[in-house]
Amino acid sequence: MPRLSVVLRTPARAAEPLFARAPKAWQRGLPYVVMGLFVVSLLPTTIAVLTNDYKAGGGWAGALGVAQTVPLLLAVTRPLAAWGLILVADTLGAMLLIRADQVAGHAWPWTPMVIVGYLALMACLGLRESIRTLVGVWLVTGAVGTVLGFSQPEGVMTTVALLFVLSGVVLALTGALRGLGDAQQRIAEQESISEAERSRRTLLEERARIARELHDVVAHHMSVITVQADSAPYRLPGMPEPVREEFAAIAASARESLGEMRRLLTVLRGDGSQGPGGERAPQPGLDRLQQLVEATVRAGQPVELSLAAGVSEAAPPAVDLSAFRIVQEALANVVRHAPGAETRVSVTYDAAEVLVLVVNGPARDAVVALEGSGTGHGLVGMRERVRLTGGTLDTGPLPDGGFRVAARLPLTEPLTEPKDAS
């Protein structure tokens, strides 16, 4: 349906062709082909019928055939102008047929070819113009037919009511289709805007959450610096006075930095969403991964953990925290989207990086697709943590229906703020 809404959407500019926004070239060229076929078929038919059946002069028949059919090509880009030209030509043709030798017993004022071409024109109008314009076109069509009826020759089959009814039906159907396409396109655009805003809000929430956690990591080291700088004169007696002053300045700067960090953290926690003291608990690390896995197993999720010895001590605090949170988010996604699936968690490291790998098999029961519902915080949070530590993240479904999360977090690179990819 989204593709249909694009095809049937009202052109944004006056001379934009019908179906100009269709995704495929053949769809964009379809209106020209259809109207060209109408012209090619109606032009010789009109001339032949006017000449043979109505016994109109050959010159007049040829001129009317061209005037009544060729403007249909204009209907692809300017249907309202094409309607004006064709209506004038059809009206003039009806007046000329009054004096035709064999008009009696035939359709008048609108010949069968006129009706077919006019309905094709009405379809183009319905897909292009506003409801008010379509109503006006329909009423003018009926009015012109009514006026011509006062000059109706004897013995003809009047087609005024036939064209009036059929044109109204075509205008109503195509106008409804056009309105449906416009409505679906507006809904799709609104959903796209809402999805972009939701993703942006999720990213900002994750950044704020990570900033709160990193505060605790950095604050710990700043506190250590403050204590060491304050206690240096007592631990190292006989220190020269300039050195004492230098340590005092270091301690003062560290305390000032801690104060600034606490004020910033107060702003980040200003939403009140956390309970009293909830954010003051020590931040977890890989040394608590065993507890996390045990809690997940108790919840009914089979999880197997492989944790390299000493990885928590080898990893910097930011990497330690990020690795734990990535595993936590991955397990939460498994519980949410693949309950009961066999899951393996592996955390290894070498001199350069920590490798976090979480792989789950397919769910035992039929559930919604991985990451197919929910707020999307899981993968967004993982990507943001990995980005802030300068690492890489690889996620995706497996051929057997499972899912894989693989993160590489560097041990040696400093924590920096990478530039956005955009």
Secondary structure as the mmCIF struct_conf table of DSSP 4:
data_model
#
loop_
_struct_conf.conf_type_id
_struct_conf.id
_struct_conf.beg_label_comp_id
_struct_conf.beg_label_asym_id
_struct_conf.beg_label_seq_id
_struct_conf.end_label_comp_id
_struct_conf.end_label_asym_id
_struct_conf.end_label_seq_id
HELX_RH_AL_P HELX_RH_AL_P1 PRO A 2 LEU A 8
BEND BEND1 ARG A 9 ARG A 9
HELX_LH_PP_P HELX_LH_PP_P1 THR A 10 PRO A 11
BEND BEND2 ALA A 12 ARG A 13
TURN_TY1_P TURN_TY1_P1 ALA A 14 ALA A 15
HELX_LH_PP_P HELX_LH_PP_P2 GLU A 16 PRO A 17
TURN_TY1_P TURN_TY1_P2 LEU A 18 ARG A 21
BEND BEND3 PRO A 23 LYS A 24
HELX_RH_AL_P HELX_RH_AL_P2 ALA A 25 ASN A 52
TURN_TY1_P TURN_TY1_P3 ASP A 53 ASP A 53
BEND BEND4 TYR A 54 TYR A 54
HELX_RH_AL_P HELX_RH_AL_P3 GLY A 58 THR A 69
HELX_RH_3T_P HELX_RH_3T_P1 VAL A 70 VAL A 76
TURN_TY1_P TURN_TY1_P4 THR A 77 THR A 77
HELX_RH_AL_P HELX_RH_AL_P4 PRO A 79 LEU A 97
TURN_TY1_P TURN_TY1_P5 ILE A 98 ARG A 99
TURN_TY1_P TURN_TY1_P6 ASP A 101 GLN A 102
TURN_TY1_P TURN_TY1_P7 ALA A 104 GLY A 105
BEND BEND5 HIS A 106 HIS A 106
STRN STRN1 ALA A 107 TRP A 108
BEND BEND6 PRO A 109 TRP A 110
HELX_RH_AL_P HELX_RH_AL_P5 PRO A 112 GLY A 126
TURN_TY1_P TURN_TY1_P8 LEU A 127 ARG A 128
BEND BEND7 GLU A 129 GLU A 129
HELX_RH_AL_P HELX_RH_AL_P6 ILE A 131 GLY A 149
TURN_TY1_P TURN_TY1_P9 PHE A 150 SER A 151
HELX_LH_PP_P HELX_LH_PP_P3 GLN A 152 PRO A 153
TURN_TY1_P TURN_TY1_P10 GLU A 154 GLY A 155
STRN STRN2 MET A 157 THR A 158
HELX_RH_AL_P HELX_RH_AL_P7 VAL A 160 ARG A 235
BEND BEND8 LEU A 236 LEU A 236
TURN_TY1_P TURN_TY1_P11 PRO A 237 GLY A 238
HELX_RH_AL_P HELX_RH_AL_P8 GLU A 241 LEU A 268
TURN_TY1_P TURN_TY1_P12 ARG A 269 ASP A 271
BEND BEND9 GLN A 274 GLN A 274
HELX_LH_PP_P HELX_LH_PP_P4 GLY A 275 GLY A 275
TURN_TY1_P TURN_TY1_P13 PRO A 276 GLY A 277
HELX_RH_3T_P HELX_RH_3T_P2 GLY A 278 ARG A 280
BEND BEND10 ALA A 281 ALA A 281
HELX_LH_PP_P HELX_LH_PP_P5 PRO A 282 PRO A 284
HELX_RH_3T_P HELX_RH_3T_P3 LEU A 286 ARG A 288
HELX_RH_AL_P HELX_RH_AL_P9 LEU A 289 ARG A 298
TURN_TY1_P TURN_TY1_P14 ALA A 299 GLY A 300
STRN STRN3 VAL A 303 LEU A 307
TURN_TY1_P TURN_TY1_P15 ALA A 309 GLY A 310
HELX_RH_AL_P HELX_RH_AL_P10 VAL A 311 ALA A 314
BEND BEND11 ALA A 315 ALA A 315
HELX_RH_AL_P HELX_RH_AL_P11 PRO A 317 HIS A 337
BEND BEND12 ALA A 338 ALA A 338
TURN_TY1_P TURN_TY1_P16 PRO A 339 GLY A 340
STRN STRN4 THR A 343 TYR A 349
BEND BEND13 ALA A 351 ALA A 352
STRN STRN5 GLU A 353 ASN A 360
BEND BEND14 ARG A 364 ASP A 365
HELX_LH_PP_P HELX_LH_PP_P6 VAL A 368 ALA A 369
TURN_TY1_P TURN_TY1_P17 LEU A 370 GLU A 371
BEND BEND15 GLY A 372 GLY A 374
HELX_RH_AL_P HELX_RH_AL_P12 HIS A 377 LEU A 388
TURN_TY1_P TURN_TY1_P18 THR A 389 GLY A 390
STRN STRN6 THR A 392 PRO A 397
TURN_TY1_P TURN_TY1_P19 PRO A 399 ASP A 400
BEND BEND16 GLY A 401 GLY A 401
STRN STRN7 PHE A 403 PRO A 410
BEND BEND17 LEU A 411 GLU A 413
HELX_LH_PP_P HELX_LH_PP_P7 PRO A 418 ASP A 420
#
